[in-house]
C-alpha cells in the first residue's frame, strides 16, 4: 500500500467505524455526534472540527484512515501498532482504552500493526 488510493474502501470504513466507536460517536448527544465528526478530528488550531453533515465527517475520517494505512500521513505509519496509534490519536487521553476498543472492533489485538489490517 504505497498510495492512499490503494486502500480498500471497505477496510478504511471498518477502521473508521472502530475509531468512531472509541471516540464515542455512537453515544447519543456526544460531542463527536453533535459535530458530525465520528473521528473527533481536529483542525489546524487544535480544536475539534465541525462538519455540516455526517457524510462529510465520515469522508474526512476515512481519508485520514487511508493516509494512515498508505504511509502518506504526517503522524501515522503502517508499521505502527494500534497501541502506538492510540498514543498519538488520543493525545495521551486514555490511549490504552482507545486501543482496546479499536482492536476489539477489528477483532485483533492492540499490538496489531496497521499494515496487518488487510
Secondary structure, DSSP 4 states (H G I P E B T S, - for coil): --SGGGS-HHHHHHHHHHHHHHHTTTSTT-HHHHTT-TT--B-TTSSBP--SSHHHHHHHHHHHHHHHHHT--SS--TTSBHHHHHHHHTTTSSHHHHHHHHHHHHTS-TT-BGGG--
